[in-house]
Amino acid sequence: MPTLDLRFPGVLNSREMLVAEAIHARAWHAIGDDLGLVGDEAEQAKARLGGIVVRLLANGPRSMGDLTTAAIQTFREANPTGVTGR
């Protein structure tokens, strides 16, 4: 018996959340040291990166490597001048 697709746009299932967490961790590891942020600024940057990761996942299936690269690139493009630590 076929099951209904009860997906809602922009809502991730538990498997997708695990993938999102892994992508977020990889991307943050790649860019976190470059930012030189601590405390609230670092938390805000992590939250912004999380939003980027969720939007990328919602756009359809891609490899983790592609999604991580896209998240890093999107974050860096959206990062205002003067926020980086270098």
PDB file with SEQRES, HELIX, SHEET and CRYST1 records, atoms N, CA, C and O in Angstrom:
SEQRES   1 A   86  MET PRO THR LEU ASP LEU ARG PHE PRO GLY VAL LEU ASN          
SEQRES   2 A   86  SER ARG GLU MET LEU VAL ALA GLU ALA ILE HIS ALA ARG          
SEQRES   3 A   86  ALA TRP HIS ALA ILE GLY ASP ASP LEU GLY LEU VAL GLY          
SEQRES   4 A   86  ASP GLU ALA GLU GLN ALA LYS ALA ARG LEU GLY GLY ILE          
SEQRES   5 A   86  VAL VAL ARG LEU LEU ALA ASN GLY PRO ARG SER MET GLY          
SEQRES   6 A   86  ASP LEU THR THR ALA ALA ILE GLN THR PHE ARG GLU ALA          
SEQRES   7 A   86  ASN PRO THR GLY VAL THR GLY ARG                              
HELIX    1 AA1 SER A   14  LEU A   35  1                                  22    
HELIX    2 AA2 GLY A   39  ALA A   58  1                                  20    
HELIX    3 AA3 MET A   64  ALA A   78  1                                  15    
CRYST1    1.000    1.000    1.000  90.00  90.00  90.00 P 1           1          
ATOM      1  N   MET A   1       0.843  -1.168   0.000  1.00  0.00           N  
ATOM      2  CA  MET A   1       0.000   0.000   0.000  1.00  0.00           C  
ATOM      3  C   MET A   1       0.898   1.245   0.000  1.00  0.00           C  
ATOM      4  O   MET A   1       1.765   1.380   0.864  1.00  0.00           O  
ATOM      5  N   PRO A   2       0.698   2.143  -0.953  1.00  0.00           N  
ATOM      6  CA  PRO A   2       1.538   3.339  -1.018  1.00  0.00           C  
ATOM      7  C   PRO A   2       1.282   4.266   0.172  1.00  0.00           C  
ATOM      8  O   PRO A   2       0.168   4.365   0.686  1.00  0.00           O  
ATOM      9  N   THR A   3       2.338   4.928   0.581  1.00  0.00           N  
ATOM     10  CA  THR A   3       2.201   5.883   1.685  1.00  0.00           C  
ATOM     11  C   THR A   3       2.047   7.290   1.134  1.00  0.00           C  
ATOM     12  O   THR A   3       2.515   7.603   0.039  1.00  0.00           O  
ATOM     13  N   LEU A   4       1.396   8.109   1.896  1.00  0.00           N  
ATOM     14  CA  LEU A   4       1.216   9.497   1.489  1.00  0.00           C  
ATOM     15  C   LEU A   4       2.494  10.279   1.732  1.00  0.00           C  
ATOM     16  O   LEU A   4       3.208  10.036   2.705  1.00  0.00           O  
ATOM     17  N   ASP A   5       2.772  11.208   0.851  1.00  0.00           N  
ATOM     18  CA  ASP A   5       3.915  12.091   1.044  1.00  0.00           C  
ATOM     19  C   ASP A   5       3.437  13.273   1.877  1.00  0.00           C  
ATOM     20  O   ASP A   5       2.772  14.175   1.365  1.00  0.00           O  
ATOM     21  N   LEU A   6       3.775  13.265   3.153  1.00  0.00           N  
ATOM     22  CA  LEU A   6       3.320  14.314   4.059  1.00  0.00           C  
ATOM     23  C   LEU A   6       4.396  15.368   4.279  1.00  0.00           C  
ATOM     24  O   LEU A   6       4.505  15.930   5.369  1.00  0.00           O  
ATOM     25  N   ARG A   7       5.178  15.633   3.263  1.00  0.00           N  
ATOM     26  CA  ARG A   7       6.247  16.622   3.364  1.00  0.00           C  
ATOM     27  C   ARG A   7       5.671  18.023   3.278  1.00  0.00           C  
ATOM     28  O   ARG A   7       4.710  18.278   2.553  1.00  0.00           O  
ATOM     29  N   PHE A   8       6.272  18.911   4.023  1.00  0.00           N  
ATOM     30  CA  PHE A   8       5.906  20.318   3.982  1.00  0.00           C  
ATOM     31  C   PHE A   8       7.106  21.096   3.466  1.00  0.00           C  
ATOM     32  O   PHE A   8       8.233  20.826   3.881  1.00  0.00           O  
ATOM     33  N   PRO A   9       6.894  22.047   2.577  1.00  0.00           N  
ATOM     34  CA  PRO A   9       8.015  22.817   2.034  1.00  0.00           C  
ATOM     35  C   PRO A   9       8.815  23.492   3.145  1.00  0.00           C  
ATOM     36  O   PRO A   9       8.252  24.129   4.036  1.00  0.00           O  
ATOM     37  N   GLY A  10      10.133  23.342   3.077  1.00  0.00           N  
ATOM     38  CA  GLY A  10      11.008  23.976   4.054  1.00  0.00           C  
ATOM     39  C   GLY A  10      11.145  23.253   5.373  1.00  0.00           C  
ATOM     40  O   GLY A  10      11.857  23.722   6.260  1.00  0.00           O  
ATOM     41  N   VAL A  11      10.469  22.104   5.526  1.00  0.00           N  
ATOM     42  CA  VAL A  11      10.544  21.341   6.773  1.00  0.00           C  
ATOM     43  C   VAL A  11      11.359  20.080   6.495  1.00  0.00           C  
ATOM     44  O   VAL A  11      11.045  19.317   5.582  1.00  0.00           O  
ATOM     45  N   LEU A  12      12.391  19.872   7.279  1.00  0.00           N  
ATOM     46  CA  LEU A  12      13.266  18.726   7.076  1.00  0.00           C  
ATOM     47  C   LEU A  12      12.840  17.559   7.955  1.00  0.00           C  
ATOM     48  O   LEU A  12      12.394  17.748   9.086  1.00  0.00           O  
ATOM     49  N   ASN A  13      12.983  16.344   7.419  1.00  0.00           N  
ATOM     50  CA  ASN A  13      12.724  15.169   8.243  1.00  0.00           C  
ATOM     51  C   ASN A  13      13.978  14.858   9.066  1.00  0.00           C  
ATOM     52  O   ASN A  13      14.996  15.535   8.921  1.00  0.00           O  
ATOM     53  N   SER A  14      13.909  13.850   9.917  1.00  0.00           N  
ATOM     54  CA  SER A  14      15.015  13.587  10.846  1.00  0.00           C  
ATOM     55  C   SER A  14      16.305  13.212  10.118  1.00  0.00           C  
ATOM     56  O   SER A  14      17.387  13.618  10.542  1.00  0.00           O  
ATOM     57  N   ARG A  15      16.210  12.462   9.052  1.00  0.00           N  
ATOM     58  CA  ARG A  15      17.413  12.099   8.290  1.00  0.00           C  
ATOM     59  C   ARG A  15      18.043  13.345   7.673  1.00  0.00           C  
ATOM     60  O   ARG A  15      19.263  13.508   7.703  1.00  0.00           O  
ATOM     61  N   GLU A  16      17.217  14.214   7.120  1.00  0.00           N  
ATOM     62  CA  GLU A  16      17.732  15.451   6.535  1.00  0.00           C  
ATOM     63  C   GLU A  16      18.347  16.358   7.601  1.00  0.00           C  
ATOM     64  O   GLU A  16      19.312  17.071   7.326  1.00  0.00           O  
ATOM     65  N   MET A  17      17.796  16.333   8.808  1.00  0.00           N  
ATOM     66  CA  MET A  17      18.364  17.132   9.895  1.00  0.00           C  
ATOM     67  C   MET A  17      19.765  16.639  10.256  1.00  0.00           C  
ATOM     68  O   MET A  17      20.656  17.440  10.535  1.00  0.00           O  
ATOM     69  N   LEU A  18      19.954  15.326  10.249  1.00  0.00           N  
ATOM     70  CA  LEU A  18      21.288  14.781  10.522  1.00  0.00           C  
ATOM     71  C   LEU A  18      22.279  15.207   9.444  1.00  0.00           C  
ATOM     72  O   LEU A  18      23.421  15.554   9.743  1.00  0.00           O  
ATOM     73  N   VAL A  19      21.834  15.177   8.196  1.00  0.00           N  
ATOM     74  CA  VAL A  19      22.683  15.623   7.094  1.00  0.00           C  
ATOM     75  C   VAL A  19      22.981  17.113   7.244  1.00  0.00           C  
ATOM     76  O   VAL A  19      24.116  17.545   7.043  1.00  0.00           O  
ATOM     77  N   ALA A  20      21.965  17.898   7.597  1.00  0.00           N  
ATOM     78  CA  ALA A  20      22.151  19.339   7.781  1.00  0.00           C  
ATOM     79  C   ALA A  20      23.171  19.617   8.880  1.00  0.00           C  
ATOM     80  O   ALA A  20      24.015  20.501   8.736  1.00  0.00           O  
ATOM     81  N   GLU A  21      23.098  18.872   9.968  1.00  0.00           N  
ATOM     82  CA  GLU A  21      24.056  19.052  11.067  1.00  0.00           C  
ATOM     83  C   GLU A  21      25.475  18.737  10.613  1.00  0.00           C  
ATOM     84  O   GLU A  21      26.416  19.446  10.970  1.00  0.00           O  
ATOM     85  N   ALA A  22      25.630  17.682   9.832  1.00  0.00           N  
ATOM     86  CA  ALA A  22      26.958  17.310   9.344  1.00  0.00           C  
ATOM     87  C   ALA A  22      27.507  18.363   8.390  1.00  0.00           C  
ATOM     88  O   ALA A  22      28.684  18.718   8.463  1.00  0.00           O  
ATOM     89  N   ILE A  23      26.661  18.861   7.499  1.00  0.00           N  
ATOM     90  CA  ILE A  23      27.087  19.899   6.558  1.00  0.00           C  
ATOM     91  C   ILE A  23      27.455  21.168   7.316  1.00  0.00           C  
ATOM     92  O   ILE A  23      28.471  21.799   7.026  1.00  0.00           O  
ATOM     93  N   HIS A  24      26.630  21.535   8.280  1.00  0.00           N  
ATOM     94  CA  HIS A  24      26.890  22.737   9.081  1.00  0.00           C  
ATOM     95  C   HIS A  24      28.229  22.613   9.807  1.00  0.00           C  
ATOM     96  O   HIS A  24      29.014  23.560   9.824  1.00  0.00           O  
ATOM     97  N   ALA A  25      28.493  21.453  10.405  1.00  0.00           N  
ATOM     98  CA  ALA A  25      29.746  21.251  11.141  1.00  0.00           C  
ATOM     99  C   ALA A  25      30.955  21.356  10.217  1.00  0.00           C  
ATOM    100  O   ALA A  25      31.951  21.991  10.563  1.00  0.00           O  
ATOM    101  N   ARG A  26      30.870  20.739   9.051  1.00  0.00           N  
ATOM    102  CA  ARG A  26      31.978  20.809   8.089  1.00  0.00           C  
ATOM    103  C   ARG A  26      32.203  22.241   7.612  1.00  0.00           C  
ATOM    104  O   ARG A  26      33.337  22.715   7.553  1.00  0.00           O  
ATOM    105  N   ALA A  27      31.117  22.918   7.276  1.00  0.00           N  
ATOM    106  CA  ALA A  27      31.236  24.291   6.778  1.00  0.00           C  
ATOM    107  C   ALA A  27      31.775  25.213   7.866  1.00  0.00           C  
ATOM    108  O   ALA A  27      32.643  26.044   7.599  1.00  0.00           O  
ATOM    109  N   TRP A  28      31.267  25.072   9.094  1.00  0.00           N  
ATOM    110  CA  TRP A  28      31.742  25.938  10.180  1.00  0.00           C  
ATOM    111  C   TRP A  28      33.222  25.682  10.465  1.00  0.00           C  
ATOM    112  O   TRP A  28      33.969  26.618  10.748  1.00  0.00           O  
ATOM    113  N   HIS A  29      33.642  24.436  10.393  1.00  0.00           N  
ATOM    114  CA  HIS A  29      35.054  24.109  10.602  1.00  0.00           C  
ATOM    115  C   HIS A  29      35.917  24.806   9.546  1.00  0.00           C  
ATOM    116  O   HIS A  29      37.021  25.265   9.841  1.00  0.00           O  
ATOM    117  N   ALA A  30      35.409  24.881   8.328  1.00  0.00           N  
ATOM    118  CA  ALA A  30      36.168  25.497   7.238  1.00  0.00           C  
ATOM    119  C   ALA A  30      36.236  27.016   7.350  1.00  0.00           C  
ATOM    120  O   ALA A  30      37.223  27.617   6.926  1.00  0.00           O  
ATOM    121  N   ILE A  31      35.207  27.649   7.911  1.00  0.00           N  
ATOM    122  CA  ILE A  31      35.186  29.118   7.930  1.00  0.00           C  
ATOM    123  C   ILE A  31      35.278  29.731   9.316  1.00  0.00           C  
ATOM    124  O   ILE A  31      35.583  30.917   9.441  1.00  0.00           O  
ATOM    125  N   GLY A  32      35.026  28.959  10.351  1.00  0.00           N  
ATOM    126  CA  GLY A  32      34.976  29.510  11.706  1.00  0.00           C  
ATOM    127  C   GLY A  32      36.258  30.174  12.155  1.00  0.00           C  
ATOM    128  O   GLY A  32      36.224  31.254  12.745  1.00  0.00           O  
ATOM    129  N   ASP A  33      37.397  29.541  11.882  1.00  0.00           N  
ATOM    130  CA  ASP A  33      38.675  30.116  12.298  1.00  0.00           C  
ATOM    131  C   ASP A  33      38.978  31.416  11.558  1.00  0.00           C  
ATOM    132  O   ASP A  33      39.585  32.326  12.122  1.00  0.00           O  
ATOM    133  N   ASP A  34      38.558  31.506  10.299  1.00  0.00           N  
ATOM    134  CA  ASP A  34      38.807  32.713   9.510  1.00  0.00           C  
ATOM    135  C   ASP A  34      38.045  33.915  10.045  1.00  0.00           C  
ATOM    136  O   ASP A  34      38.490  35.053   9.896  1.00  0.00           O  
ATOM    137  N   LEU A  35      36.905  33.669  10.664  1.00  0.00           N  
ATOM    138  CA  LEU A  35      36.072  34.777  11.125  1.00  0.00           C  
ATOM    139  C   LEU A  35      36.630  35.449  12.367  1.00  0.00           C  
ATOM    140  O   LEU A  35      36.504  36.663  12.522  1.00  0.00           O  
ATOM    141  N   GLY A  36      37.231  34.692  13.236  1.00  0.00           N  
ATOM    142  CA  GLY A  36      37.762  35.256  14.471  1.00  0.00           C  
ATOM    143  C   GLY A  36      36.696  35.814  15.391  1.00  0.00           C  
ATOM    144  O   GLY A  36      36.953  36.758  16.138  1.00  0.00           O  
ATOM    145  N   LEU A  37      35.488  35.236  15.347  1.00  0.00           N  
ATOM    146  CA  LEU A  37      34.379  35.709  16.171  1.00  0.00           C  
ATOM    147  C   LEU A  37      34.279  34.886  17.448  1.00  0.00           C  
ATOM    148  O   LEU A  37      34.632  33.707  17.470  1.00  0.00           O  
ATOM    149  N   VAL A  38      33.797  35.518  18.505  1.00  0.00           N  
ATOM    150  CA  VAL A  38      33.551  34.825  19.769  1.00  0.00           C  
ATOM    151  C   VAL A  38      32.206  35.274  20.318  1.00  0.00           C  
ATOM    152  O   VAL A  38      31.667  36.304  19.914  1.00  0.00           O  
ATOM    153  N   GLY A  39      31.675  34.487  21.245  1.00  0.00           N  
ATOM    154  CA  GLY A  39      30.445  34.864  21.938  1.00  0.00           C  
ATOM    155  C   GLY A  39      29.246  34.998  21.023  1.00  0.00           C  
ATOM    156  O   GLY A  39      29.009  34.155  20.158  1.00  0.00           O  
ATOM    157  N   ASP A  40      28.486  36.074  21.225  1.00  0.00           N  
ATOM    158  CA  ASP A  40      27.242  36.288  20.479  1.00  0.00           C  
ATOM    159  C   ASP A  40      27.470  36.410  18.977  1.00  0.00           C  
ATOM    160  O   ASP A  40      26.660  35.927  18.186  1.00  0.00           O  
ATOM    161  N   GLU A  41      28.565  37.050  18.579  1.00  0.00           N  
ATOM    162  CA  GLU A  41      28.841  37.185  17.146  1.00  0.00           C  
ATOM    163  C   GLU A  41      29.035  35.822  16.494  1.00  0.00           C  
ATOM    164  O   GLU A  41      28.549  35.587  15.388  1.00  0.00           O  
ATOM    165  N   ALA A  42      29.738  34.931  17.168  1.00  0.00           N  
ATOM    166  CA  ALA A  42      29.944  33.585  16.637  1.00  0.00           C  
ATOM    167  C   ALA A  42      28.621  32.831  16.563  1.00  0.00           C  
ATOM    168  O   ALA A  42      28.359  32.130  15.586  1.00  0.00           O  
ATOM    169  N   GLU A  43      27.787  32.970  17.590  1.00  0.00           N  
ATOM    170  CA  GLU A  43      26.487  32.290  17.592  1.00  0.00           C  
ATOM    171  C   GLU A  43      25.595  32.807  16.468  1.00  0.00           C  
ATOM    172  O   GLU A  43      24.889  32.025  15.832  1.00  0.00           O  
ATOM    173  N   GLN A  44      25.619  34.110  16.217  1.00  0.00           N  
ATOM    174  CA  GLN A  44      24.832  34.686  15.126  1.00  0.00           C  
ATOM    175  C   GLN A  44      25.334  34.188  13.776  1.00  0.00           C  
ATOM    176  O   GLN A  44      24.537  33.889  12.888  1.00  0.00           O  
ATOM    177  N   ALA A  45      26.643  34.098  13.621  1.00  0.00           N  
ATOM    178  CA  ALA A  45      27.212  33.593  12.374  1.00  0.00           C  
ATOM    179  C   ALA A  45      26.842  32.126  12.172  1.00  0.00           C  
ATOM    180  O   ALA A  45      26.524  31.719  11.054  1.00  0.00           O  
ATOM    181  N   LYS A  46      26.879  31.329  13.234  1.00  0.00           N  
ATOM    182  CA  LYS A  46      26.484  29.917  13.140  1.00  0.00           C  
ATOM    183  C   LYS A  46      25.013  29.789  12.761  1.00  0.00           C  
ATOM    184  O   LYS A  46      24.651  28.926  11.962  1.00  0.00           O  
ATOM    185  N   ALA A  47      24.170  30.638  13.326  1.00  0.00           N  
ATOM    186  CA  ALA A  47      22.738  30.604  13.006  1.00  0.00           C  
ATOM    187  C   ALA A  47      22.509  30.982  11.548  1.00  0.00           C  
ATOM    188  O   ALA A  47      21.691  30.369  10.863  1.00  0.00           O  
ATOM    189  N   ARG A  48      23.232  31.990  11.079  1.00  0.00           N  
ATOM    190  CA  ARG A  48      23.094  32.388   9.673  1.00  0.00           C  
ATOM    191  C   ARG A  48      23.538  31.254   8.755  1.00  0.00           C  
ATOM    192  O   ARG A  48      22.890  30.980   7.745  1.00  0.00           O  
ATOM    193  N   LEU A  49      24.645  30.594   9.105  1.00  0.00           N  
ATOM    194  CA  LEU A  49      25.110  29.452   8.323  1.00  0.00           C  
ATOM    195  C   LEU A  49      24.075  28.329   8.347  1.00  0.00           C  
ATOM    196  O   LEU A  49      23.849  27.677   7.327  1.00  0.00           O  
ATOM    197  N   GLY A  50      23.449  28.097   9.491  1.00  0.00           N  
ATOM    198  CA  GLY A  50      22.403  27.078   9.587  1.00  0.00           C  
ATOM    199  C   GLY A  50      21.239  27.361   8.654  1.00  0.00           C  
ATOM    200  O   GLY A  50      20.712  26.446   8.022  1.00  0.00           O  
ATOM    201  N   GLY A  51      20.837  28.618   8.563  1.00  0.00           N  
ATOM    202  CA  GLY A  51      19.768  29.001   7.640  1.00  0.00           C  
ATOM    203  C   GLY A  51      20.146  28.735   6.196  1.00  0.00           C  
ATOM    204  O   GLY A  51      19.326  28.281   5.398  1.00  0.00           O  
ATOM    205  N   ILE A  52      21.397  29.022   5.869  1.00  0.00           N  
ATOM    206  CA  ILE A  52      21.885  28.763   4.511  1.00  0.00           C  
ATOM    207  C   ILE A  52      21.836  27.272   4.211  1.00  0.00           C  
ATOM    208  O   ILE A  52      21.397  26.872   3.132  1.00  0.00           O  
ATOM    209  N   VAL A  53      22.279  26.452   5.145  1.00  0.00           N  
ATOM    210  CA  VAL A  53      22.290  24.997   4.953  1.00  0.00           C  
ATOM    211  C   VAL A  53      20.874  24.469   4.745  1.00  0.00           C  
ATOM    212  O   VAL A  53      20.646  23.653   3.852  1.00  0.00           O  
ATOM    213  N   VAL A  54      19.932  24.917   5.550  1.00  0.00           N  
ATOM    214  CA  VAL A  54      18.542  24.455   5.413  1.00  0.00           C  
ATOM    215  C   VAL A  54      17.981  24.847   4.050  1.00  0.00           C  
ATOM    216  O   VAL A  54      17.320  24.037   3.400  1.00  0.00           O  
ATOM    217  N   ARG A  55      18.232  26.071   3.613  1.00  0.00           N  
ATOM    218  CA  ARG A  55      17.743  26.500   2.290  1.00  0.00           C  
ATOM    219  C   ARG A  55      18.352  25.657   1.174  1.00  0.00           C  
ATOM    220  O   ARG A  55      17.656  25.275   0.233  1.00  0.00           O  
ATOM    221  N   LEU A  56      19.640  25.368   1.276  1.00  0.00           N  
ATOM    222  CA  LEU A  56      20.286  24.541   0.256  1.00  0.00           C  
ATOM    223  C   LEU A  56      19.707  23.134   0.229  1.00  0.00           C  
ATOM    224  O   LEU A  56      19.486  22.581  -0.848  1.00  0.00           O  
ATOM    225  N   LEU A  57      19.460  22.549   1.393  1.00  0.00           N  
ATOM    226  CA  LEU A  57      18.862  21.212   1.451  1.00  0.00           C  
ATOM    227  C   LEU A  57      17.456  21.200   0.867  1.00  0.00           C  
ATOM    228  O   LEU A  57      17.051  20.224   0.235  1.00  0.00           O  
ATOM    229  N   ALA A  58      16.721  22.269   1.075  1.00  0.00           N  
ATOM    230  CA  ALA A  58      15.346  22.341   0.573  1.00  0.00           C  
ATOM    231  C   ALA A  58      15.300  22.434  -0.949  1.00  0.00           C  
ATOM    232  O   ALA A  58      14.264  22.159  -1.554  1.00  0.00           O  
ATOM    233  N   ASN A  59      16.416  22.820  -1.571  1.00  0.00           N  
ATOM    234  CA  ASN A  59      16.455  22.958  -3.026  1.00  0.00           C  
ATOM    235  C   ASN A  59      16.576  21.633  -3.757  1.00  0.00           C  
ATOM    236  O   ASN A  59      16.493  21.596  -4.985  1.00  0.00           O  
ATOM    237  N   GLY A  60      16.767  20.554  -3.032  1.00  0.00           N  
ATOM    238  CA  GLY A  60      16.831  19.257  -3.682  1.00  0.00           C  
ATOM    239  C   GLY A  60      18.095  18.501  -3.339  1.00  0.00           C  
ATOM    240  O   GLY A  60      19.029  19.064  -2.768  1.00  0.00           O  
ATOM    241  N   PRO A  61      18.125  17.221  -3.689  1.00  0.00           N  
ATOM    242  CA  PRO A  61      19.245  16.368  -3.300  1.00  0.00           C  
ATOM    243  C   PRO A  61      20.530  16.717  -4.051  1.00  0.00           C  
ATOM    244  O   PRO A  61      20.533  16.894  -5.269  1.00  0.00           O  
ATOM    245  N   ARG A  62      21.609  16.808  -3.296  1.00  0.00           N  
ATOM    246  CA  ARG A  62      22.960  16.987  -3.827  1.00  0.00           C  
ATOM    247  C   ARG A  62      23.904  16.286  -2.862  1.00  0.00           C  
ATOM    248  O   ARG A  62      23.515  15.926  -1.751  1.00  0.00           O  
ATOM    249  N   SER A  63      25.119  16.099  -3.284  1.00  0.00           N  
ATOM    250  CA  SER A  63      26.083  15.428  -2.406  1.00  0.00           C  
ATOM    251  C   SER A  63      26.444  16.329  -1.230  1.00  0.00           C  
ATOM    252  O   SER A  63      26.308  17.550  -1.304  1.00  0.00           O  
ATOM    253  N   MET A  64      26.908  15.708  -0.143  1.00  0.00           N  
ATOM    254  CA  MET A  64      27.312  16.486   1.036  1.00  0.00           C  
ATOM    255  C   MET A  64      28.455  17.430   0.693  1.00  0.00           C  
ATOM    256  O   MET A  64      28.499  18.559   1.179  1.00  0.00           O  
ATOM    257  N   GLY A  65      29.365  16.977  -0.130  1.00  0.00           N  
ATOM    258  CA  GLY A  65      30.481  17.832  -0.529  1.00  0.00           C  
ATOM    259  C   GLY A  65      30.013  19.060  -1.284  1.00  0.00           C  
ATOM    260  O   GLY A  65      30.469  20.174  -1.026  1.00  0.00           O  
ATOM    261  N   ASP A  66      29.086  18.845  -2.230  1.00  0.00           N  
ATOM    262  CA  ASP A  66      28.541  19.971  -2.997  1.00  0.00           C  
ATOM    263  C   ASP A  66      27.788  20.937  -2.094  1.00  0.00           C  
ATOM    264  O   ASP A  66      27.918  22.153  -2.230  1.00  0.00           O  
ATOM    265  N   LEU A  67      26.999  20.392  -1.171  1.00  0.00           N  
ATOM    266  CA  LEU A  67      26.230  21.243  -0.264  1.00  0.00           C  
ATOM    267  C   LEU A  67      27.139  22.013   0.693  1.00  0.00           C  
ATOM    268  O   LEU A  67      26.890  23.183   0.985  1.00  0.00           O  
ATOM    269  N   THR A  68      28.187  21.359   1.176  1.00  0.00           N  
ATOM    270  CA  THR A  68      29.126  22.037   2.070  1.00  0.00           C  
ATOM    271  C   THR A  68      29.828  23.170   1.340  1.00  0.00           C  
ATOM    272  O   THR A  68      29.948  24.275   1.869  1.00  0.00           O  
ATOM    273  N   THR A  69      30.292  22.901   0.129  1.00  0.00           N  
ATOM    274  CA  THR A  69      30.954  23.931  -0.671  1.00  0.00           C  
ATOM    275  C   THR A  69      30.011  25.088  -0.955  1.00  0.00           C  
ATOM    276  O   THR A  69      30.402  26.250  -0.850  1.00  0.00           O  
ATOM    277  N   ALA A  70      28.772  24.776  -1.314  1.00  0.00           N  
ATOM    278  CA  ALA A  70      27.788  25.827  -1.592  1.00  0.00           C  
ATOM    279  C   ALA A  70      27.479  26.644  -0.345  1.00  0.00           C  
ATOM    280  O   ALA A  70      27.310  27.860  -0.429  1.00  0.00           O  
ATOM    281  N   ALA A  71      27.403  25.991   0.808  1.00  0.00           N  
ATOM    282  CA  ALA A  71      27.129  26.712   2.061  1.00  0.00           C  
ATOM    283  C   ALA A  71      28.267  27.672   2.389  1.00  0.00           C  
ATOM    284  O   ALA A  71      28.026  28.816   2.774  1.00  0.00           O  
ATOM    285  N   ILE A  72      29.500  27.209   2.239  1.00  0.00           N  
ATOM    286  CA  ILE A  72      30.659  28.063   2.510  1.00  0.00           C  
ATOM    287  C   ILE A  72      30.675  29.252   1.559  1.00  0.00           C  
ATOM    288  O   ILE A  72      30.875  30.392   1.979  1.00  0.00           O  
ATOM    289  N   GLN A  73      30.463  28.979   0.281  1.00  0.00           N  
ATOM    290  CA  GLN A  73      30.481  30.044  -0.721  1.00  0.00           C  
ATOM    291  C   GLN A  73      29.371  31.062  -0.468  1.00  0.00           C  
ATOM    292  O   GLN A  73      29.614  32.268  -0.517  1.00  0.00           O  
ATOM    293  N   THR A  74      28.167  30.590  -0.201  1.00  0.00           N  
ATOM    294  CA  THR A  74      27.039  31.487   0.056  1.00  0.00           C  
ATOM    295  C   THR A  74      27.285  32.319   1.304  1.00  0.00           C  
ATOM    296  O   THR A  74      27.002  33.517   1.314  1.00  0.00           O  
ATOM    297  N   PHE A  75      27.807  31.703   2.354  1.00  0.00           N  
ATOM    298  CA  PHE A  75      28.093  32.424   3.593  1.00  0.00           C  
ATOM    299  C   PHE A  75      29.128  33.515   3.348  1.00  0.00           C  
ATOM    300  O   PHE A  75      28.953  34.651   3.790  1.00  0.00           O  
ATOM    301  N   ARG A  76      30.188  33.177   2.655  1.00  0.00           N  
ATOM    302  CA  ARG A  76      31.251  34.160   2.399  1.00  0.00           C  
ATOM    303  C   ARG A  76      30.760  35.300   1.518  1.00  0.00           C  
ATOM    304  O   ARG A  76      31.147  36.450   1.726  1.00  0.00           O  
ATOM    305  N   GLU A  77      29.914  34.997   0.540  1.00  0.00           N  
ATOM    306  CA  GLU A  77      29.375  36.044  -0.331  1.00  0.00           C  
ATOM    307  C   GLU A  77      28.456  36.982   0.434  1.00  0.00           C  
ATOM    308  O   GLU A  77      28.402  38.176   0.137  1.00  0.00           O  
ATOM    309  N   ALA A  78      27.731  36.454   1.416  1.00  0.00           N  
ATOM    310  CA  ALA A  78      26.778  37.261   2.182  1.00  0.00           C  
ATOM    311  C   ALA A  78      27.419  37.931   3.390  1.00  0.00           C  
ATOM    312  O   ALA A  78      26.791  38.772   4.033  1.00  0.00           O  
ATOM    313  N   ASN A  79      28.664  37.570   3.709  1.00  0.00           N  
ATOM    314  CA  ASN A  79      29.333  38.105   4.892  1.00  0.00           C  
ATOM    315  C   ASN A  79      29.695  39.572   4.665  1.00  0.00           C  
ATOM    316  O   ASN A  79      30.448  39.878   3.740  1.00  0.00           O  
ATOM    317  N   PRO A  80      29.178  40.481   5.485  1.00  0.00           N  
ATOM    318  CA  PRO A  80      29.473  41.898   5.297  1.00  0.00           C  
ATOM    319  C   PRO A  80      30.960  42.201   5.486  1.00  0.00           C  
ATOM    320  O   PRO A  80      31.646  41.553   6.278  1.00  0.00           O  
ATOM    321  N   THR A  81      31.434  43.184   4.754  1.00  0.00           N  
ATOM    322  CA  THR A  81      32.824  43.603   4.874  1.00  0.00           C  
ATOM    323  C   THR A  81      33.098  44.085   6.289  1.00  0.00           C  
ATOM    324  O   THR A  81      32.281  44.780   6.892  1.00  0.00           O  
ATOM    325  N   GLY A  82      34.244  43.712   6.803  1.00  0.00           N  
ATOM    326  CA  GLY A  82      34.636  44.161   8.131  1.00  0.00           C  
ATOM    327  C   GLY A  82      34.253  43.215   9.249  1.00  0.00           C  
ATOM    328  O   GLY A  82      34.662  43.427  10.390  1.00  0.00           O  
ATOM    329  N   VAL A  83      33.479  42.172   8.962  1.00  0.00           N  
ATOM    330  CA  VAL A  83      33.077  41.235  10.004  1.00  0.00           C  
ATOM    331  C   VAL A  83      34.141  40.168  10.197  1.00  0.00           C  
ATOM    332  O   VAL A  83      34.256  39.602  11.284  1.00  0.00           O  
ATOM    333  N   THR A  84      34.915  39.885   9.168  1.00  0.00           N  
ATOM    334  CA  THR A  84      35.923  38.845   9.298  1.00  0.00           C  
ATOM    335  C   THR A  84      37.056  39.304  10.181  1.00  0.00           C  
ATOM    336  O   THR A  84      37.322  40.499  10.308  1.00  0.00           O  
ATOM    337  N   GLY A  85      37.713  38.354  10.781  1.00  0.00           N  
ATOM    338  CA  GLY A  85      38.807  38.661  11.687  1.00  0.00           C  
ATOM    339  C   GLY A  85      40.113  38.964  10.984  1.00  0.00           C  
ATOM    340  O   GLY A  85      41.080  39.368  11.630  1.00  0.00           O  
ATOM    341  N   ARG A  86      40.161  38.778   9.677  1.00  0.00           N  
ATOM    342  CA  ARG A  86      41.418  38.993   8.937  1.00  0.00           C  
ATOM    343  C   ARG A  86      41.270  40.057   7.902  1.00  0.00           C  
ATOM    344  O   ARG A  86      42.226  40.364   7.191  1.00  0.00           O  
TER     345      ARG A  86                                                      
END                                                                             
